[in-house]
Amino acid sequence: MTSCVDHMLDMELASPLGERILVPTHLLYRSQDPLAVQLLFQDGLQGLIPWIFARDLLAAGTQALSGDGDVQVWPDRSGSEALLHLLLSSPHGSAHLTASLPAIEQWLHRTYQLVPAARETQALDLETHLAQFLDGAT
């Protein structure tokens, strides 16, 4: 049985010219893939743009700079006005987004209620992932 925790929020994209552009974002966590979180960015031209990365990277990034590759996350300030910075890099370019840190923390808390960190590997459906991998190899 798959359960999910999702949340919609607007993130702000910092443009190269310094403009702030609102980006509707769908945060998605599925118990069938307990180690990962998905951020689905709504782009008017391309539709949904997915980014999938480790849930523990996002959780660590709510406390301090986290990540050293394609995804870097860090907090800014505290309280209700606190922001979470998300720097995404790909061969096609990079994007610097910000979101409400309290909103992200509340959503993450709900994901850990669904699948606690200590139970992630137990919730991982390795048989299904292996079958999907082997089906793709033929």
Accessible surface in RSA format (square Angstrom, percent):
REM  Atomic radii and reference values for relative SASA: ProtOr
REM  Chains: A
REM  Algorithm: Lee & Richards
REM  Probe-radius: 1.40
REM  Slices: 20
REM RES _ NUM      All-atoms   Total-Side   Main-Chain    Non-polar    All polar
REM                ABS   REL    ABS   REL    ABS   REL    ABS   REL    ABS   REL
RES MET A   1   222.39 115.2 137.74  91.2  84.65 201.5 115.18  97.9 107.21 142.0
RES THR A   2    72.19  51.3  45.14  45.8  27.05  64.5  27.45  36.9  44.74  67.6
RES SER A   3    32.28  27.3  26.36  35.2   5.92  13.6  16.73  35.6  15.54  21.8
RES CYS A   4    70.25  53.1  43.28  48.3  26.97  63.4   2.48   6.3  67.78  73.1
RES VAL A   5    11.75   7.7  10.84   9.8   0.90   2.2  11.75  10.2   0.00   0.0
RES ASP A   6    64.35  45.1  57.22  57.0   7.13  16.9   1.58   3.7  62.77  62.6
RES HIS A   7    66.44  36.3  60.17  41.8   6.27  16.0  47.05  48.5  19.39  22.6
RES MET A   8   115.75  59.9  98.89  65.4  16.86  40.2  91.92  78.1  23.83  31.6
RES LEU A   9    24.76  13.8  12.92   9.2  11.84  29.8  24.07  16.9   0.69   1.9
RES ASP A  10    80.66  56.5  60.07  59.8  20.59  48.7  12.12  28.5  68.54  68.4
RES MET A  11     0.94   0.5   0.87   0.6   0.07   0.2   0.94   0.8   0.00   0.0
RES GLU A  12    62.14  35.7  62.11  47.0   0.02   0.1  11.70  22.6  50.44  41.2
RES LEU A  13    46.81  26.1  46.81  33.5   0.00   0.0  46.81  32.9   0.00   0.0
RES ALA A  14    31.18  28.7  18.80  29.0  12.38  28.2  18.80  26.5  12.38  32.8
RES SER A  15    17.33  14.6   8.50  11.3   8.83  20.3  10.04  21.4   7.29  10.2
RES PRO A  16   142.80 104.1 100.11  91.3  42.69 155.2 113.04  93.3  29.76 184.9
RES LEU A  17   155.91  86.8 122.85  87.9  33.06  83.1 128.97  90.6  26.95  72.5
RES GLY A  18    57.89  71.4   0.00   N/A  57.89  71.4  35.11  96.3  22.78  51.0
RES GLU A  19   102.58  58.9  95.21  72.0   7.37  17.6  38.41  74.3  64.17  52.4
RES ARG A  20   116.84  49.1  86.77  44.2  30.08  71.6  52.49  71.7  64.36  39.0
RES ILE A  21    80.42  45.8  77.21  57.5   3.21   7.7  80.42  57.9   0.00   0.0
RES LEU A  22   110.42  61.5  91.86  65.7  18.56  46.7  91.86  64.5  18.56  50.0
RES VAL A  23    18.65  12.3  18.65  16.9   0.00   0.0  18.65  16.2   0.00   0.0
RES PRO A  24    55.09  40.1  54.54  49.7   0.55   2.0  54.70  45.2   0.39   2.4
RES THR A  25     0.03   0.0   0.00   0.0   0.03   0.1   0.03   0.0   0.00   0.0
RES HIS A  26    43.15  23.6  42.82  29.8   0.34   0.9  29.76  30.7  13.40  15.6
RES LEU A  27     0.26   0.1   0.26   0.2   0.00   0.0   0.26   0.2   0.00   0.0
RES LEU A  28    10.49   5.8  10.06   7.2   0.43   1.1  10.06   7.1   0.43   1.2
RES TYR A  29     1.01   0.5   0.00   0.0   1.01   2.6   1.01   0.8   0.00   0.0
RES ARG A  30    92.33  38.8  89.54  45.6   2.80   6.7   6.40   8.8  85.93  52.1
RES SER A  31    15.92  13.5  14.52  19.4   1.39   3.2  10.80  23.0   5.12   7.2
RES GLN A  32    78.21  43.7  73.27  53.6   4.93  11.7  19.22  40.9  58.99  44.7
RES ASP A  33    47.29  33.1  47.20  47.0   0.10   0.2  10.19  24.0  37.10  37.0
RES PRO A  34     0.00   0.0   0.00   0.0   0.00   0.0   0.00   0.0   0.00   0.0
RES LEU A  35    77.27  43.0  73.91  52.9   3.37   8.5  74.49  52.3   2.78   7.5
RES ALA A  36    16.19  14.9  13.65  21.1   2.54   5.8  13.71  19.3   2.48   6.6
RES VAL A  37     0.19   0.1   0.00   0.0   0.19   0.5   0.19   0.2   0.00   0.0
RES GLN A  38    29.07  16.3  29.07  21.2   0.00   0.0   2.72   5.8  26.35  20.0
RES LEU A  39     1.96   1.1   1.96   1.4   0.00   0.0   1.96   1.4   0.00   0.0
RES LEU A  40    22.92  12.8  22.25  15.9   0.67   1.7  22.25  15.6   0.67   1.8
RES PHE A  41    13.06   6.5  13.06   8.1   0.00   0.0  13.06   7.9   0.00   0.0
RES GLN A  42    80.96  45.3  72.87  53.3   8.09  19.3  30.02  63.9  50.95  38.6
RES ASP A  43    41.97  29.4  37.40  37.2   4.56  10.8  12.89  30.3  29.08  29.0
RES GLY A  44    80.58  99.4   0.00   N/A  80.58  99.4  39.66 108.8  40.91  91.6
RES LEU A  45   172.41  96.0 137.79  98.6  34.63  87.0 139.96  98.3  32.45  87.3
RES GLN A  46   135.92  76.0 102.64  75.0  33.29  79.3  37.05  78.9  98.87  75.0
RES GLY A  47    28.33  34.9   0.00   N/A  28.33  34.9  25.99  71.3   2.34   5.2
RES LEU A  48   100.92  56.2  78.14  55.9  22.77  57.3  78.14  54.9  22.77  61.3
RES ILE A  49    56.11  31.9  55.52  41.4   0.58   1.4  56.11  40.4   0.00   0.0
RES PRO A  50    78.65  57.3  62.60  57.1  16.05  58.4  62.62  51.7  16.03  99.6
RES TRP A  51    54.13  21.7  51.60  25.0   2.53   5.9  40.20  21.4  13.93  22.6
RES ILE A  52   102.67  58.4  74.98  55.9  27.69  66.7  74.98  54.0  27.69  75.1
RES PHE A  53    19.00   9.5   9.41   5.8   9.59  25.0  19.00  11.5   0.00   0.0
RES ALA A  54    40.71  37.4  32.63  50.4   8.08  18.4  35.39  49.8   5.33  14.1
RES ARG A  55     0.20   0.1   0.20   0.1   0.00   0.0   0.20   0.3   0.00   0.0
RES ASP A  56    94.18  66.0  89.61  89.2   4.57  10.8  34.33  80.8  59.84  59.7
RES LEU A  57    39.64  22.1  34.76  24.9   4.88  12.3  39.63  27.8   0.00   0.0
RES LEU A  58     2.42   1.3   2.42   1.7   0.00   0.0   2.42   1.7   0.00   0.0
RES ALA A  59    25.30  23.3  21.72  33.5   3.59   8.2  22.24  31.3   3.06   8.1
RES ALA A  60    50.81  46.7  38.67  59.7  12.14  27.6  48.03  67.6   2.78   7.4
RES GLY A  61     0.00   0.0   0.00   N/A   0.00   0.0   0.00   0.0   0.00   0.0
RES THR A  62    11.18   7.9   6.01   6.1   5.16  12.3   0.00   0.0  11.18  16.9
RES GLN A  63   135.03  75.5 109.08  79.7  25.95  61.8  46.08  98.1  88.95  67.5
RES ALA A  64    57.98  53.3  52.91  81.7   5.07  11.5  57.85  81.5   0.13   0.3
RES LEU A  65   119.47  66.5  91.39  65.4  28.08  70.6  91.39  64.2  28.08  75.6
RES SER A  66    17.32  14.6  11.14  14.9   6.18  14.2   8.64  18.4   8.68  12.2
RES GLY A  67    26.74  33.0   0.00   N/A  26.74  33.0   9.29  25.5  17.45  39.1
RES ASP A  68   142.05  99.5 112.09 111.6  29.97  70.9  37.84  89.0 104.22 103.9
RES GLY A  69    50.81  62.7   0.00   N/A  50.81  62.7  34.71  95.3  16.10  36.1
RES ASP A  70    91.20  63.9  85.20  84.8   6.00  14.2  11.73  27.6  79.47  79.3
RES VAL A  71    12.16   8.0   9.28   8.4   2.88   7.0   9.28   8.1   2.88   7.8
RES GLN A  72    50.57  28.3  50.57  37.0   0.00   0.0   2.98   6.3  47.59  36.1
RES VAL A  73     0.00   0.0   0.00   0.0   0.00   0.0   0.00   0.0   0.00   0.0
RES TRP A  74    65.72  26.4  65.72  31.8   0.00   0.0  49.90  26.6  15.82  25.7
RES PRO A  75    34.98  25.5  21.16  19.3  13.82  50.2  21.40  17.7  13.58  84.4
RES ASP A  76    49.17  34.4  45.25  45.0   3.92   9.3   8.76  20.6  40.41  40.3
RES ARG A  77   147.62  62.0 112.20  57.2  35.42  84.3  73.94 101.0  73.68  44.7
RES SER A  78    97.25  82.2  78.54 104.8  18.72  43.1  44.40  94.6  52.85  74.0
RES GLY A  79    52.72  65.0   0.00   N/A  52.72  65.0  41.67 114.4  11.05  24.7
RES SER A  80    98.76  83.5  69.76  93.1  28.99  66.8  49.18 104.7  49.57  69.4
RES GLU A  81   127.58  73.2 121.71  92.1   5.87  14.0  51.52  99.7  76.06  62.1
RES ALA A  82     2.72   2.5   1.56   2.4   1.16   2.6   1.56   2.2   1.16   3.1
RES LEU A  83    50.16  27.9  50.16  35.9   0.00   0.0  50.16  35.2   0.00   0.0
RES LEU A  84     1.67   0.9   1.67   1.2   0.00   0.0   1.67   1.2   0.00   0.0
RES HIS A  85    23.75  13.0  23.75  16.5   0.00   0.0  21.77  22.4   1.98   2.3
RES LEU A  86     1.25   0.7   1.25   0.9   0.00   0.0   1.25   0.9   0.00   0.0
RES LEU A  87    51.76  28.8  50.99  36.5   0.77   1.9  50.99  35.8   0.77   2.1
RES LEU A  88     5.45   3.0   4.52   3.2   0.93   2.3   4.52   3.2   0.93   2.5
RES SER A  89    39.68  33.5  39.19  52.3   0.49   1.1  24.17  51.5  15.51  21.7
RES SER A  90    42.66  36.1  23.97  32.0  18.69  43.1  21.80  46.4  20.87  29.2
RES PRO A  91   137.47 100.2  92.20  84.0  45.28 164.6 105.96  87.5  31.52 195.9
RES HIS A  92   179.05  97.9 139.15  96.7  39.89 102.1  98.58 101.6  80.47  93.6
RES GLY A  93    42.16  52.0   0.00   N/A  42.16  52.0  38.61 105.9   3.55   8.0
RES SER A  94    83.46  70.5  45.97  61.4  37.49  86.4  15.47  32.9  67.99  95.3
RES ALA A  95    30.19  27.8  26.03  40.2   4.16   9.5  30.03  42.3   0.16   0.4
RES HIS A  96    58.67  32.1  55.86  38.8   2.81   7.2  36.88  38.0  21.79  25.4
RES LEU A  97     6.71   3.7   6.68   4.8   0.03   0.1   6.71   4.7   0.00   0.0
RES THR A  98     5.99   4.3   4.83   4.9   1.17   2.8   1.94   2.6   4.05   6.1
RES ALA A  99     4.32   4.0   0.00   0.0   4.32   9.8   4.32   6.1   0.00   0.0
RES SER A 100    46.84  39.6  40.74  54.4   6.10  14.1  33.60  71.6  13.24  18.5
RES LEU A 101    11.78   6.6  11.78   8.4   0.00   0.0  11.78   8.3   0.00   0.0
RES PRO A 102    34.61  25.2  32.92  30.0   1.70   6.2  34.61  28.6   0.00   0.0
RES ALA A 103    24.16  22.2  19.27  29.7   4.89  11.1  22.05  31.1   2.11   5.6
RES ILE A 104     1.82   1.0   1.82   1.4   0.00   0.0   1.82   1.3   0.00   0.0
RES GLU A 105    65.95  37.9  60.04  45.4   5.91  14.1  24.25  46.9  41.71  34.1
RES GLN A 106   122.66  68.6 117.87  86.1   4.80  11.4  41.66  88.7  81.01  61.4
RES TRP A 107     2.49   1.0   1.11   0.5   1.38   3.2   1.87   1.0   0.62   1.0
RES LEU A 108     9.42   5.2   9.42   6.7   0.00   0.0   9.42   6.6   0.00   0.0
RES HIS A 109   111.40  60.9 106.66  74.1   4.74  12.1  76.14  78.5  35.25  41.0
RES ARG A 110   102.44  43.0  99.75  50.8   2.70   6.4  40.80  55.8  61.64  37.4
RES THR A 111     0.00   0.0   0.00   0.0   0.00   0.0   0.00   0.0   0.00   0.0
RES TYR A 112    57.74  27.0  52.71  30.0   5.04  13.1  46.85  35.2  10.90  13.4
RES GLN A 113   122.63  68.6  91.57  66.9  31.06  73.9  38.79  82.6  83.84  63.6
RES LEU A 114    64.57  36.0  39.18  28.0  25.39  63.8  45.25  31.8  19.33  52.0
RES VAL A 115     7.66   5.0   6.86   6.2   0.79   1.9   7.66   6.7   0.00   0.0
RES PRO A 116    55.04  40.1  53.72  49.0   1.32   4.8  55.04  45.4   0.00   0.0
RES ALA A 117    62.49  57.5  48.17  74.3  14.32  32.6  48.42  68.2  14.07  37.3
RES ALA A 118    95.31  87.6  59.89  92.4  35.43  80.6  72.79 102.5  22.52  59.7
RES ARG A 119   135.75  57.0 135.60  69.1   0.15   0.4  29.13  39.8 106.62  64.6
RES GLU A 120    23.42  13.4  23.26  17.6   0.16   0.4   1.19   2.3  22.24  18.2
RES THR A 121   101.10  71.9  88.54  89.8  12.55  29.9  65.97  88.6  35.13  53.1
RES GLN A 122   129.82  72.6  94.10  68.8  35.71  85.0  47.66 101.4  82.16  62.3
RES ALA A 123    38.81  35.7  16.54  25.5  22.27  50.7  27.94  39.3  10.87  28.8
RES LEU A 124    39.65  22.1  28.14  20.1  11.51  28.9  28.14  19.8  11.51  31.0
RES ASP A 125    58.16  40.7  51.78  51.5   6.38  15.1  19.97  47.0  38.18  38.1
RES LEU A 126   116.55  64.9 112.07  80.2   4.49  11.3 112.26  78.8   4.30  11.6
RES GLU A 127   148.94  85.5 141.02 106.7   7.92  18.9  57.11 110.5  91.83  75.0
RES THR A 128    61.31  43.6  56.49  57.3   4.83  11.5  41.55  55.8  19.77  29.9
RES HIS A 129    69.46  38.0  64.63  44.9   4.83  12.4  48.44  49.9  21.02  24.5
RES LEU A 130   104.91  58.4 100.94  72.2   3.97  10.0 104.25  73.2   0.66   1.8
RES ALA A 131    50.56  46.5  44.54  68.7   6.02  13.7  50.07  70.5   0.49   1.3
RES GLN A 132   113.82  63.6 101.79  74.4  12.03  28.6  41.69  88.7  72.13  54.7
RES PHE A 133   143.50  71.8 132.05  81.8  11.45  29.8 140.85  85.4   2.65   7.6
RES LEU A 134    94.41  52.6  92.34  66.1   2.06   5.2  92.60  65.0   1.80   4.8
RES ASP A 135   107.06  75.0  92.85  92.4  14.21  33.6  27.76  65.3  79.29  79.1
RES GLY A 136    67.66  83.4   0.00   N/A  67.66  83.4  39.03 107.1  28.64  64.1
RES ALA A 137    75.47  69.4  33.55  51.8  41.92  95.4  44.98  63.3  30.48  80.8
RES THR A 138   153.54 109.2  89.25  90.5  64.29 153.2 102.70 138.0  50.84  76.9
END  Absolute sums over single chains surface
CHAIN  1 A     8402.5       6634.1       1768.3       4970.2       3432.2
END  Absolute sums over all chains
TOTAL          8402.5       6634.1       1768.3       4970.2       3432.2
